[in-house]
Every structure is written in C-alpha cells, then in structure tokens.
C-alpha cells in the first residue's frame, strides 16, 4: 500500500546522513538519497513541521557474530552532511534506532507529533530500527523509500518489501511532498 495521508503534526526524521555513513558503498547512490532527504527537509520547513537529523556515534554493547570494531573512527566520521547542518533538531544515537537511549520520543510528543516520516541510511539497520520503535510507541509511520539505501541489496529489499508495510505506509519523496502540500497550515 502506498502512502495515503499525513497527520497535521508529522515530523521528518532523517537517519545517519553523516560523513562516515555517506562514504560507505551503497545499493543506491548516497548522493541521491541525500538530495531526496533535502527535498523532504525543504517541504517540511515550508509547512513549519519538525525536522530531526540523527547521527550515530558509537554502537550498542553486546556480543554479535560480527567482530567488534576496535579501530577508532576517523575524525569527522560522525559529522552531519554539510547540507543538513543547521536544519532542524539534532539527535545523537549510540544504537541503530533513533528512539533508544535518546529523548526523541519525549521531544516529539512535546511538539504534538503523531506521525514520523523516515529517510536515511541504512535501510535495514538505522531506518528499520527507528521505524519499529516508532510503530511500537504509537506513531503513524511513513517511509520515503527512495530517500534511503543500504550497503546490502537483499537487506534493503527485505526492509522495503516485507518489513515496512507491516510498520506503516511507504511512498516516494514526491508523493510525501505532494501530501505535505495538501495539509492545512499549522
């Protein structure tokens, strides 16, 4: 099902469009994802709706089958893309999802937000984890599927085709921008 509506108090949440993540090879060009995210930021700002940019710094503790990262990340790895700097609120997370261990939920609720539109990198980790938490917290979830990508094509497709329809509605950046234009001014 494609996206059909946006709530009057919808927030845009952009996941991990930062120097280190944007430099990783992805299924879809990261520059295209960033450009579509900026289109969404512009549309949300025109409607005076909240914009949240999320960066990741660190990782969750615990054992996994992938070896832990031991080398320090290069300087500036977690710097937000220059085009997004100064655009909206910034949340720094230390796990895949933007809600875990941050004040994002409290901040959005204080603003009266009932829906989130998600975009960013990576589809199967940061975006999917944030979508799952948003859904569990009771937000309506919309996913701009052309404004996200992943380093793994199978993981990206699994999230977009199987997981996201169970968590919310999916649509293109253009569809979301059109729906924003139809909202009554706040």
N, CA and C of each residue as an Amber inpcrd file, in Angstrom:
protein
   558
   0.8500000  -1.1850000   0.0000000   0.0000000   0.0000000   0.0000000
   0.8870000   1.2380000   0.0000000   0.6030000   2.1600000  -0.8700000
   1.3700000   3.3940000  -0.8730000   0.7650000   4.3680000   0.1290000
   1.5320000   5.3640000   0.4350000   1.1160000   6.3420000   1.4360000
  -0.1570000   7.0600000   0.9790000  -1.0910000   7.2040000   1.9110000
  -2.3770000   7.8110000   1.5750000  -2.6210000   9.1350000   2.2710000
  -2.0010000   9.3480000   3.4240000  -2.2820000  10.5660000   4.1800000
  -1.1300000  10.8630000   5.1380000  -1.0360000  12.1190000   5.5230000
  -0.1070000  12.5380000   6.5670000  -0.9010000  13.2530000   7.6470000
  -0.5190000  13.0320000   8.8900000  -1.1520000  13.7300000  10.0030000
  -0.7320000  15.2060000   9.9840000  -1.5740000  16.0810000  10.5170000
  -1.2250000  17.5020000  10.5520000   0.0650000  17.7920000  11.3240000
   0.3810000  16.9630000  12.3270000   1.6230000  17.1510000  13.0910000
   2.5590000  15.9730000  12.8180000   3.1340000  15.9870000  11.6390000
   4.0840000  14.9740000  11.2080000   5.4930000  15.5500000  11.2980000
   6.4420000  14.7230000  11.7410000   7.8460000  15.1310000  11.8020000
   8.6570000  14.3050000  10.8130000   9.6670000  14.9140000  10.2660000
  10.6340000  14.2280000   9.4140000  11.8100000  13.8100000  10.2840000
  12.1930000  12.5440000  10.1960000  13.3470000  12.0390000  10.9290000
  14.3090000  11.4330000   9.9030000  15.4880000  12.0420000   9.8060000
  16.4970000  11.6190000   8.8270000  17.6030000  10.8920000   9.5810000
  17.8760000   9.6660000   9.1500000  18.7980000   8.7850000   9.8620000
  20.1850000   8.7710000   9.2190000  21.1860000   9.1370000   9.9900000
  22.6110000   8.8870000   9.7390000  23.1660000   9.4020000   8.4190000
  22.6960000  10.5360000   7.9570000  23.2960000  11.1250000   6.7600000
  24.4770000  11.9930000   7.2080000  25.5330000  11.2810000   7.5430000
  26.7440000  11.8840000   8.1000000  27.9390000  11.4050000   7.2860000
  29.0540000  12.0900000   7.4390000  30.2340000  11.8660000   6.5950000
  30.6250000  10.3960000   6.4960000  30.7910000   9.7180000   7.6130000
  31.2480000   8.3340000   7.5970000  30.2760000   7.3860000   6.9430000
  28.9940000   7.5850000   7.1620000  27.9750000   6.7130000   6.5880000
  27.8020000   7.0130000   5.0980000  27.8280000   8.2700000   4.7190000
  27.6800000   8.6430000   3.3140000  28.8520000   8.1420000   2.4610000
  29.9810000   7.8370000   3.0910000  31.1580000   7.3640000   2.3620000
  31.1410000   5.8580000   2.1110000  30.2350000   5.1290000   2.7420000
  30.1580000   3.6770000   2.5840000  29.4720000   3.3430000   1.2580000
  29.9890000   2.3670000   0.5100000  29.3040000   1.9740000  -0.7320000
  27.8820000   1.4680000  -0.4320000  26.9200000   1.9210000  -1.2320000
  25.5180000   1.5630000  -1.0110000  24.8580000   1.1000000  -2.3110000
  23.6930000   0.4780000  -2.1440000  22.9270000  -0.0410000  -3.2690000
  22.5160000   1.0840000  -4.2140000  21.9980000   2.1490000  -3.6500000
  21.6000000   3.3320000  -4.4090000  22.5730000   4.4510000  -4.0430000
  22.9200000   5.3170000  -4.9620000  23.8980000   6.3660000  -4.6590000
  23.4900000   7.2090000  -3.4480000  24.4130000   7.3280000  -2.4990000
  24.1430000   8.1060000  -1.2880000  23.8330000   9.5600000  -1.6170000
  24.4460000  10.0850000  -2.6720000  24.1630000  11.4690000  -3.0730000
  22.7100000  11.6600000  -3.4760000  22.1170000  10.6530000  -4.1170000
  20.6990000  10.7260000  -4.4800000  19.8160000  10.6820000  -3.2360000
  20.1960000   9.8420000  -2.2840000  19.4420000   9.7530000  -1.0210000
  19.5060000  11.0940000  -0.3020000  20.6830000  11.6840000  -0.2220000
  20.8400000  12.9850000   0.4210000  20.0050000  14.0440000  -0.3020000
  20.0220000  14.0530000  -1.6220000  19.2330000  15.0420000  -2.3780000
  17.7410000  14.9030000  -2.0880000  17.2400000  13.6840000  -2.0380000
  15.8080000  13.4830000  -1.7340000  15.5030000  13.8640000  -0.2910000
  16.4220000  13.5580000   0.6110000  16.2280000  13.9680000   2.0080000
  16.1440000  15.4890000   2.1000000  16.9690000  16.1820000   1.3370000
  16.9180000  17.6530000   1.3380000  15.5990000  18.1590000   0.7590000
  15.0640000  17.4670000  -0.2580000  13.7400000  17.8310000  -0.7750000
  12.6920000  17.7070000   0.3340000  12.7920000  16.6560000   1.1280000
  11.8520000  16.4700000   2.2380000  12.0420000  17.5570000   3.2920000
  13.2830000  17.8700000   3.6270000  13.5570000  18.9270000   4.6120000
  12.9330000  20.2370000   4.1440000  13.1550000  20.5880000   2.8890000
  12.5780000  21.8310000   2.3510000  11.0590000  21.8380000   2.4910000
  10.4230000  20.7240000   2.1470000   8.9570000  20.6430000   2.2070000
   8.4580000  20.7300000   3.6480000   9.1330000  20.0740000   4.5710000
   8.7230000  20.1440000   5.9770000   8.9370000  21.5460000   6.5260000
  10.0430000  22.1790000   6.1820000  10.2900000  23.5410000   6.6610000
   9.2590000  24.5170000   6.1080000   8.8590000  24.3420000   4.8460000
   7.8190000  25.2220000   4.2740000   6.5160000  25.1180000   5.0570000
   6.2220000  23.9460000   5.6010000   4.9910000  23.7280000   6.3720000
   5.2030000  23.9810000   7.8630000   6.3980000  24.4110000   8.2420000
   6.7500000  24.6540000   9.6470000   6.5260000  23.4040000  10.5020000
   6.9180000  22.2560000   9.9420000   6.8110000  20.9780000  10.6520000
   8.1940000  20.5550000  11.1250000   8.2570000  19.8170000  12.2240000
   9.5540000  19.4470000  12.8030000  10.4130000  18.5910000  11.8730000
  11.7060000  18.9030000  11.8980000  12.7280000  18.1350000  11.1950000
  13.7520000  17.6970000  12.2320000  14.0740000  16.4160000  12.2140000
  15.0730000  15.8600000  13.1310000  16.1430000  15.1850000  12.2880000
  17.3970000  15.5730000  12.5010000  18.5100000  14.8740000  11.8650000
  19.1890000  14.0430000  12.9470000  19.4460000  12.7960000  12.6270000
  20.0010000  11.8480000  13.5820000  21.3810000  11.4300000  13.1050000
  22.3420000  11.4280000  14.0190000  23.6570000  10.8780000  13.7120000
  23.9480000   9.7580000  14.6970000  24.8240000   8.8560000  14.2840000
  25.2130000   7.7560000  15.1550000  26.6550000   7.9690000  15.5800000
  26.8810000   7.7700000  16.8620000  28.2230000   7.8810000  17.4180000
  28.3890000   6.7370000  18.4060000  29.0450000   5.6950000  17.9870000
  29.2180000   4.5350000  18.8560000  28.3170000   3.4000000  18.4260000
  28.1900000   2.4310000  19.2950000  27.3790000   1.2640000  18.9930000
  26.8820000   0.6070000  20.2590000  25.8710000  -0.1890000  20.1160000
  25.2900000  -0.8810000  21.2680000  26.2650000  -1.9360000  21.7820000
  26.2710000  -2.1520000  23.0900000  27.1230000  -3.1990000  23.6460000
  26.5140000  -4.5760000  23.3720000  27.2680000  -5.5690000  23.6390000
  26.7430000  -6.9270000  23.4960000  27.4730000  -7.7020000  22.4200000
  27.4320000  -8.9930000  22.5590000  28.1050000  -9.8720000  21.6040000
  27.2730000 -10.0460000  20.3460000  27.9440000 -10.0770000  19.2220000
  27.3200000 -10.3810000  17.9440000  28.2600000 -11.3080000  17.1820000
  27.7820000 -11.8430000  16.0830000  28.6300000 -12.7000000  15.2630000
  29.6290000 -11.9020000  14.4380000  29.3760000 -10.6080000  14.2730000
  30.3360000  -9.7450000  13.5790000  31.3580000  -9.2690000  14.5980000
  32.6290000  -9.2900000  14.2420000  33.6450000  -8.8420000  15.1970000
  33.4470000  -7.3750000  15.5660000  33.7100000  -7.0350000  16.8160000
  33.5360000  -5.6360000  17.2330000  34.5740000  -4.7380000  16.5630000
  34.1790000  -3.5090000  16.3670000  35.0920000  -2.5120000  15.7950000
  36.1000000  -2.1390000  16.8710000  37.3600000  -2.2270000  16.5630000
  38.3880000  -1.8780000  17.5440000  39.1380000  -0.6020000  17.1700000
  39.2480000  -0.3240000  15.8780000  39.9500000   0.8820000  15.4350000
  39.0660000   2.1010000  15.6500000  39.6540000   3.2080000  16.0580000
  38.8450000   4.4250000  16.1910000  38.3720000   4.9120000  14.8190000
  37.2180000   5.5220000  14.8220000  36.6950000   6.0760000  13.5780000
  37.5130000   7.3210000  13.2210000  37.6220000   7.6160000  11.9340000
  38.3860000   8.8090000  11.5530000  37.7100000  10.0900000  12.0480000
  38.5020000  11.1150000  12.2430000  37.9800000  12.4160000  12.6680000
  36.9250000  12.8830000  11.6690000  35.8130000  13.3820000  12.1800000
  34.7350000  13.8910000  11.3380000  33.7850000  12.8340000  10.8290000
  34.0060000  11.5720000  11.2030000  33.1650000  10.4720000  10.7390000
  31.6930000  10.7200000  11.0600000  31.4260000  11.2540000  12.2460000
  30.0410000  11.4350000  12.6700000  29.4950000  12.8350000  12.3920000
  30.2000000  13.6200000  11.5890000  29.7260000  14.9660000  11.2400000
  28.5540000  14.8700000  10.2620000  27.4920000  15.5580000  10.5820000
  26.3120000  15.6160000   9.7220000  26.6960000  16.1770000   8.3580000
  26.0650000  15.6770000   7.2930000  26.3180000  16.2010000   5.9460000
  26.1890000  17.7210000   5.9890000  27.1230000  18.4440000   5.3840000
  27.0870000  19.9120000   5.4450000  25.7450000  20.5040000   5.0200000
  25.0920000  19.8860000   4.0290000  23.8110000  20.4040000   3.5410000
  22.6990000  20.3140000   4.5880000  22.8890000  19.4520000   5.5850000
  21.8730000  19.2780000   6.6280000  22.2010000  20.0430000   7.9140000
  23.4070000  20.5380000   8.0190000  23.7920000  21.2550000   9.2310000
  22.9240000  22.4890000   9.4230000  22.4270000  22.6560000  10.6520000
  21.5670000  23.7880000  10.9700000  20.1300000  23.6250000  10.5130000
  19.7880000  22.4510000  10.0190000  18.4330000  22.1840000   9.5260000
  17.7300000  21.2700000  10.5210000  16.9950000  21.8080000  11.4390000
  16.2240000  21.0220000  12.3900000  17.0000000  20.6440000  13.6360000
  16.3410000  19.8540000  14.4490000  16.9280000  19.3650000  15.6980000
  17.9000000  18.2370000  15.3950000  18.9130000  18.0820000  16.2300000
  19.8800000  17.0090000  16.0620000  19.7640000  16.0440000  17.2380000
  19.7130000  14.7630000  16.9220000  19.7130000  13.7010000  17.9210000
  20.9380000  12.8400000  17.6450000  21.7280000  12.5830000  18.6840000
  22.8730000  11.6910000  18.5600000  22.4980000  10.3780000  19.2310000
  22.6150000   9.2900000  18.4630000  22.2570000   7.9720000  18.9960000
  23.5010000   7.1060000  19.0970000  23.3960000   6.0740000  19.9130000
  24.5050000   5.1550000  20.0930000  24.1200000   3.7150000  19.7800000
  22.9360000   3.5530000  19.2210000  22.4370000   2.2500000  18.7780000
  21.8730000   2.4360000  17.3770000  21.3400000   1.3800000  16.8070000
  20.7790000   1.5130000  15.4650000  19.5890000   2.4530000  15.4230000
  18.6730000   2.3530000  16.3880000  17.4420000   3.1230000  16.3650000
  17.5680000   4.4770000  17.0300000  16.8340000   5.4610000  16.5010000
  16.9050000   6.8330000  16.9970000  16.1340000   7.0590000  18.2940000
  15.2610000   6.1370000  18.6750000  14.4890000   6.3220000  19.9010000
  15.1970000   5.7510000  21.1340000  15.9690000   4.6950000  20.9590000
  16.6010000   4.0100000  22.0830000  17.6970000   4.8690000  22.6980000
  17.5550000   5.1700000  23.9800000  18.5800000   5.9050000  24.7060000
  18.6700000   7.3800000  24.3630000  17.6610000   7.9210000  23.6890000
  17.6440000   9.3580000  23.3690000  16.3380000   9.9660000  23.8970000
  16.2200000  11.2720000  23.7680000  14.9820000  11.9480000  24.1860000
  14.0600000  12.2300000  23.0020000  14.2430000  11.5020000  21.8980000
  13.4500000  11.7620000  20.6950000  11.9540000  11.6240000  20.9430000
  11.5250000  10.5660000  21.6040000  10.0980000  10.3720000  21.8540000
   9.5220000  11.5270000  22.6780000  10.1900000  11.8990000  23.7440000
   9.7090000  12.9900000  24.5950000   9.6440000  14.3060000  23.8160000
  10.6560000  14.5540000  22.9920000  10.6970000  15.7880000  22.2000000
   9.5420000  15.8320000  21.2060000   9.3210000  14.7290000  20.4870000
   8.2300000  14.7040000  19.5020000   6.8700000  14.8280000  20.1770000
   6.6790000  14.1510000  21.2830000   5.3910000  14.2330000  21.9930000
   5.1340000  15.6520000  22.4970000   6.1720000  16.3280000  22.9750000
   6.0220000  17.7070000  23.4440000   5.6020000  18.6390000  22.3040000
   5.9590000  18.2790000  21.0810000   5.5830000  19.0610000  19.9080000
   4.2370000  18.6430000  19.3260000   3.6050000  17.6370000  19.9300000
   2.3110000  17.1650000  19.4530000   2.3870000  16.2900000  18.2160000
   3.5540000  15.7370000  17.9330000   3.7510000  14.9100000  16.7390000
   3.0360000  13.5690000  16.9060000   2.3180000  13.1690000  15.8650000
   1.6190000  11.8800000  15.8630000   2.0980000  10.9580000  14.7510000
   2.9160000  11.4890000  13.8390000   3.4170000  10.6910000  12.7250000
   4.8540000  11.0810000  12.4340000   5.6420000  10.0960000  11.9830000
   7.0030000  10.3670000  11.5410000   7.1730000   9.8690000  10.1110000
   7.9110000  10.6490000   9.3340000   8.3600000  10.2470000   8.0050000
   9.8430000   9.9520000   8.1570000  10.2670000   8.7730000   7.7010000
  11.6510000   8.3540000   7.8700000  12.3780000   8.2650000   6.5400000
  13.6640000   8.6280000   6.5790000  14.5580000   8.5270000   5.4330000
  15.9650000   8.3350000   5.9760000  16.8890000   7.8630000   5.1490000
  18.2810000   7.7870000   5.5620000  18.9880000   6.5000000   5.2120000
  20.0990000   6.2880000   5.8890000  20.9680000   5.1420000   5.6750000
  21.2830000   4.5500000   7.0540000  21.2270000   3.3200000   7.2420000
  20.9350000   2.2860000   6.2810000  19.5240000   1.7530000   6.4980000
  18.9280000   1.3740000   5.3910000  17.5380000   0.9320000   5.3810000
  17.2830000  -0.1550000   6.4210000  18.1200000  -1.1900000   6.4330000
  17.8630000  -2.3750000   7.2590000  18.3290000  -2.2430000   8.6990000
  19.0320000  -1.1970000   9.0110000  19.5250000  -1.0250000  10.3820000
  18.9110000   0.2260000  11.0040000  19.4900000   1.3840000  10.7450000
  19.0190000   2.6040000  11.3820000  17.5810000   2.9630000  11.0650000
  17.2010000   2.8930000   9.7920000  15.8380000   3.2640000   9.4160000
  14.8470000   2.2330000   9.9480000  15.1180000   0.9510000   9.7270000
  14.1870000  -0.0810000  10.1820000  14.0590000  -0.0900000  11.7100000
  15.1660000   0.0400000  12.4270000  15.0940000   0.0570000  13.8950000
  14.2750000   1.2350000  14.3920000  14.4670000   2.3840000  13.7770000
  13.6970000   3.5710000  14.1610000  12.2290000   3.3930000  13.8200000
  11.9340000   2.8100000  12.6640000  10.5440000   2.5650000  12.2720000
   9.8640000   1.6000000  13.2410000  10.5710000   0.5500000  13.6260000
   9.9950000  -0.4210000  14.5680000   9.6540000   0.2620000  15.8980000
  10.5790000   1.0510000  16.4140000  10.3270000   1.7400000  17.6910000
   9.1890000   2.7400000  17.5590000   9.1790000   3.5030000  16.4780000
   8.1110000   4.4910000  16.2790000   6.7520000   3.7980000  16.2460000
   6.6760000   2.7100000  15.5280000   5.4320000   1.9320000  15.4520000
   5.0240000   1.4400000  16.8420000   5.9690000   0.8780000  17.5790000
   5.6740000   0.3640000  18.9200000   5.2810000   1.4710000  19.8920000
   5.7970000   2.6820000  19.6650000   5.4560000   3.8180000  20.5270000
   4.1300000   4.4700000  20.1430000   3.5160000   4.0020000  19.0680000
   2.1950000   4.5010000  18.6870000   2.1780000   5.5940000  17.6380000
   3.3080000   5.8910000  17.0340000   3.3210000   6.8790000  15.9530000
   2.8250000   6.2290000  14.6680000   2.1710000   7.0040000  13.8320000
   1.9380000   6.5820000  12.4560000   3.2830000   6.7340000  11.7490000
   3.6280000   5.7660000  10.9350000   4.9480000   5.7480000  10.3040000
   4.7790000   5.8080000   8.7920000   5.5480000   6.6910000   8.1730000
   5.6370000   6.7630000   6.7130000   7.1100000   6.6560000   6.3460000
   7.3880000   5.9520000   5.2730000   8.7710000   5.6960000   4.8780000
   8.9970000   6.1390000   3.4420000   9.9080000   7.0740000   3.2620000
  10.2500000   7.5870000   1.9350000  11.2770000   6.6300000   1.3270000
  10.7950000   5.6150000   0.6440000  11.6630000   4.5210000   0.2280000
  12.7020000   4.9010000  -0.8240000  12.4990000   5.9940000  -1.5380000
  13.5260000   6.4360000  -2.4850000  14.5190000   7.3900000  -1.8380000
  14.3510000   7.6590000  -0.5440000  15.2620000   8.5160000   0.2120000
  15.9800000   7.6880000   1.2740000  16.2520000   6.4270000   0.9130000
  17.0040000   5.5530000   1.8100000  17.7620000   4.5380000   0.9760000
  18.8010000   3.9920000   1.5690000  19.5720000   2.9480000   0.9080000
  20.3260000   2.1510000   1.9600000  21.0050000   1.1250000   1.4900000
  21.6790000   0.1720000   2.3650000  22.9350000  -0.3070000   1.6530000
  23.8440000  -0.8990000   2.3860000  25.0290000  -1.4870000   1.7520000
  24.7360000  -2.8770000   1.1990000  23.6110000  -3.4530000   1.6000000
  23.2630000  -4.8090000   1.1830000  21.9370000  -4.7720000   0.4150000
  21.9350000  -5.1610000  -0.8620000  20.6910000  -5.0770000  -1.6430000
  19.5810000  -5.9790000  -1.1080000  19.9200000  -7.1840000  -0.6470000
  18.8970000  -8.0840000  -0.1110000  18.2850000  -7.5260000   1.1690000
  19.1190000  -6.9590000   2.0320000  18.6180000  -6.3760000   3.2770000
  17.7160000  -5.1830000   2.9820000  18.1300000  -4.3380000   2.0360000
  17.3150000  -3.1770000   1.6470000  15.9470000  -3.6370000   1.1440000
  15.9520000  -4.5830000   0.2090000  14.6960000  -5.0680000  -0.3600000
  13.8140000  -5.7250000   0.6910000  14.4100000  -6.4810000   1.5960000
  13.6260000  -7.1250000   2.6440000  12.9070000  -6.0810000   3.5060000
  13.6260000  -5.0480000   3.8870000  13.0070000  -3.9960000   4.6970000
  11.8780000  -3.3130000   3.9430000  12.1590000  -2.8890000   2.7170000
  11.1790000  -2.1200000   1.9360000   9.9600000  -2.9590000   1.5660000
  10.1850000  -4.1990000   1.1450000   9.0900000  -5.0190000   0.6330000
   8.3510000  -5.8160000   1.6970000   9.0270000  -6.1980000   2.7710000
   8.4030000  -7.0940000   3.7520000   8.1660000  -6.4530000   5.1160000
   9.1330000  -5.7270000   5.6080000   9.0430000  -5.1890000   6.9780000
   8.2560000  -3.8730000   7.0130000   8.6040000  -2.9230000   6.1730000
   7.9790000  -1.6020000   6.2420000   6.4630000  -1.6100000   6.0730000
   5.8940000  -2.4080000   5.1640000   4.4310000  -2.4100000   5.0570000
   3.7250000  -2.8710000   6.3400000   4.4180000  -3.5900000   7.1970000
   3.8300000  -4.0090000   8.4740000   3.9820000  -2.9390000   9.5480000
   4.8170000  -1.9310000   9.2900000   5.0760000  -0.8800000  10.2810000
   4.4240000   0.4520000   9.9360000   4.0600000   0.6290000   8.6830000
   3.4910000   1.9120000   8.2690000   3.1610000   1.9040000   6.7990000
   3.2380000   3.0790000   6.1990000   2.9710000   3.2260000   4.7770000
   4.2460000   3.6780000   4.0740000   4.4380000   3.1870000   2.8580000
   5.6180000   3.5590000   2.0930000   5.2190000   4.4400000   0.9230000
   6.1480000   5.2600000   0.5090000   5.9000000   6.1200000  -0.6280000
   7.1830000   6.7720000  -1.0860000   7.0840000   7.4950000  -2.1730000
   8.2410000   8.2120000  -2.7100000   8.3240000   9.6020000  -2.0720000
   9.4700000  10.1950000  -2.2430000   9.6440000  11.5760000  -1.7910000
   8.6040000  12.4800000  -2.4360000   8.3950000  12.3310000  -3.7250000
   7.4170000  13.1770000  -4.4320000   6.0130000  12.9960000  -3.8750000
   5.6200000  11.7600000  -3.5780000   4.2860000  11.5170000  -3.0090000
   4.1520000  12.1820000  -1.6450000   5.1930000  12.1030000  -0.8380000
   5.1470000  12.7030000   0.5010000   5.1000000  14.2230000   0.4000000
   5.8870000  14.7990000  -0.4960000   5.8840000  16.2450000  -0.6900000
   4.4940000  16.7010000  -1.1530000   3.8670000  15.9510000  -2.0460000
   2.5170000  16.2860000  -2.5080000   1.5230000  16.2550000  -1.3450000
   1.5820000  15.2280000  -0.5180000   0.6910000  15.1380000   0.6440000
   0.9400000  16.2690000   1.6270000   2.2010000  16.6610000   1.8120000
   2.5000000  17.7980000   2.6890000   1.8570000  19.0760000   2.1710000
   1.9040000  19.2490000   0.8560000   1.3000000  20.4350000   0.2500000
  -0.1870000  20.5270000   0.4430000  -0.8380000  19.3810000   0.6540000
  -2.2890000  19.3620000   0.8430000  -2.7010000  19.5840000   2.2970000
  -1.7250000  19.5680000   3.2210000  -2.0640000  19.7770000   4.6400000
  -2.4550000  21.2300000   4.8850000  -3.4130000  21.4070000   5.7780000
  -3.7720000  22.7510000   6.2060000  -2.6040000  23.3240000   6.9790000
  -2.3200000  24.6290000   6.8470000  -1.2150000  25.2240000   7.5950000
  -1.3960000  25.0300000   9.0950000  -0.2640000  24.8190000   9.7910000
  -0.3150000  24.6210000  11.2520000  -0.5190000  25.9290000  11.9640000
